[in-house]
Amino acid sequence: MDERLAQRVRMFREGGHVPLAVVEFVVNELHALAAAGRCVTEDTAGMLTSHLMMALTRLAGGQPAGQSVPDTQVDAQVTAELRAHPEAVAGARAVAARARTELGMALPEPEIGFLGLHLAVLAQHSLAQHSYDGDGDIEISMSTEGGDSP
C-alpha cells in the first residue's frame, strides 16, 4: 500500500463515520490483494477502497449498500463486462463471503458486481506492472510503502 492509499485509509479511520471493524476488514482485504501479487496503490485501488468502505458502512448502519431501486440496464452492463473476468467475479464473491462471516454483513448482488469490476481493473493494472525485458524473463515493478518502484 503506498502512502497516498494509506492516507485515504487514515481519513476513513479518523473521520469517525466508518466503523473501525469495517476499516480493518478493508485494510486486511487490501493486504491480501497485495500478498496475491496485485499492485495496490492509490491509483489502482483507491476507488475500490472507498467503494467497499462506504458499502459496508451503509450496511452497518442498516441502510441498503447500493441503489435502492434496481437498475436492470446497469446490472446487465456490469454482468456483460464481467463475463471476460471470471476471476474478478470469484474474488468479489470471496470478499462478500468474508464480509458476511467476519462482519455479519451481506453484500447484495449489484454490489458484488461493482466490486468485481474494481477487482478486474486492479488485475489489469497489476498485469501492466509486468514488463517483458527481451531476454525471456519477466520483470515485475511493485509499489512499496514509500511510493512506486521503477
C-alpha positions in Angstrom: 0.0 0.0 0.0 1.5 3.3 -1.0 1.4 6.4 1.2 -1.5 8.0 -0.7 -3.7 4.9 -0.3 -2.6 4.8 3.4 -3.7 8.4 3.7 -7.1 7.5 2.2 -7.5 4.7 4.8 -6.4 7.1 7.6 -9.1 9.6 6.6 -11.8 6.9 6.8 -10.4 5.6 10.1 -10.1 9.1 11.7 -13.2 10.6 10.2 -15.5 8.7 12.6 -18.1 7.8 10.1 -16.8 4.3 9.2 -16.9 1.6 11.9 -13.4 0.5 12.9 -14.3 -3.1 12.1 -15.1 -2.0 8.5 -11.8 -0.1 8.2 -9.8 -3.2 9.5 -11.7 -5.5 7.2 -10.9 -3.4 4.1 -7.3 -3.0 5.1 -7.0 -6.8 5.5 -8.5 -7.2 2.1 -6.0 -4.8 0.6 -3.1 -6.6 2.2 -4.4 -9.9 0.9 -4.6 -8.5 -2.6 -1.0 -7.2 -2.3 0.1 -10.6 -1.0 -1.5 -12.2 -4.0 0.7 -10.1 -6.3 -1.7 -7.2 -7.0 -0.3 -3.7 -7.3 -2.3 -2.0 -4.5 -1.8 1.8 -4.7 -4.0 4.9 -4.5 -4.0 4.9 -8.3 -5.0 1.3 -8.7 -7.1 0.6 -5.6 -8.3 4.0 -4.3 -11.8 3.7 -5.7 -12.1 0.0 -4.6 -11.1 1.1 -1.1 -13.7 3.9 -1.0 -16.4 1.8 -2.6 -16.0 -1.1 -0.2 -15.7 1.2 2.9 -18.9 3.0 2.0 -20.9 0.0 1.0 -20.1 -1.8 4.3 -20.7 1.3 6.3 -24.2 1.7 4.8 -24.9 -2.0 5.7 -23.5 -1.5 9.2 -26.0 1.4 9.6 -28.9 -0.6 8.4 -29.1 1.1 5.0 -29.0 -0.6 1.6 -25.4 -1.0 0.4 -26.2 0.4 -3.0 -29.0 1.6 -5.2 -32.5 1.3 -3.6 -34.2 0.8 -7.0 -32.7 -1.9 -9.2 -31.3 -0.6 -12.5 -31.5 -3.5 -14.8 -29.7 -1.7 -17.6 -26.7 -1.1 -15.4 -26.8 -4.6 -13.9 -26.8 -6.0 -17.4 -23.8 -3.9 -18.4 -21.9 -5.0 -15.3 -22.7 -8.6 -16.0 -21.7 -8.3 -19.6 -18.4 -6.7 -18.7 -17.6 -9.3 -16.0 -18.1 -12.2 -18.4 -14.5 -11.6 -19.5 -13.2 -11.6 -15.9 -14.4 -14.7 -14.1 -11.5 -14.5 -11.7 -12.7 -11.0 -10.6 -16.2 -12.3 -10.0 -14.8 -15.2 -7.9 -12.7 -12.7 -6.0 -15.7 -10.4 -5.3 -17.8 -13.3 -4.1 -14.9 -14.4 -1.8 -14.7 -10.8 -0.3 -18.5 -10.8 0.1 -18.4 -14.2 1.9 -15.7 -12.9 4.2 -17.7 -9.8 4.9 -20.7 -12.0 5.8 -18.6 -14.2 8.1 -16.4 -11.6 9.7 -18.8 -8.6 9.9 -22.2 -10.2 9.6 -23.0 -8.1 6.5 -24.4 -9.5 3.3 -23.4 -7.5 0.2 -26.2 -7.6 -2.4 -25.6 -8.9 -5.9 -25.2 -5.5 -7.6 -22.5 -4.5 -5.0 -20.7 -7.8 -5.7 -20.8 -6.9 -9.4 -19.3 -3.5 -8.8 -16.7 -5.0 -6.5 -15.9 -7.4 -9.3 -15.4 -4.5 -11.7 -13.0 -2.9 -9.3 -11.1 -6.2 -8.9 -10.9 -6.6 -12.7 -9.4 -3.2 -13.1 -6.9 -3.9 -10.3 -5.9 -7.1 -12.0 -5.4 -5.3 -15.3 -3.3 -2.6 -13.6 -1.3 -5.3 -11.9 -0.6 -7.1 -15.2 0.5 -3.8 -16.7 3.2 -3.6 -14.0 4.8 -6.7 -15.6 7.1 -5.9 -18.5 9.0 -8.2 -20.8 12.7 -7.5 -20.8 13.5 -9.2 -24.1 15.6 -11.9 -22.5 12.7 -14.2 -21.8 12.5 -13.0 -18.2 9.6 -11.0 -16.8 10.4 -8.0 -14.7 7.9 -7.0 -12.1 7.6 -3.5 -10.7 5.8 -3.5 -7.4 4.8 -0.5 -5.3 6.3 -0.1 -1.9 5.1 1.8 1.2 7.1 4.9 0.2 5.9 5.1 -3.4 6.3 3.4 -6.7 9.5 1.5 -7.6 10.9 2.0 -11.1 
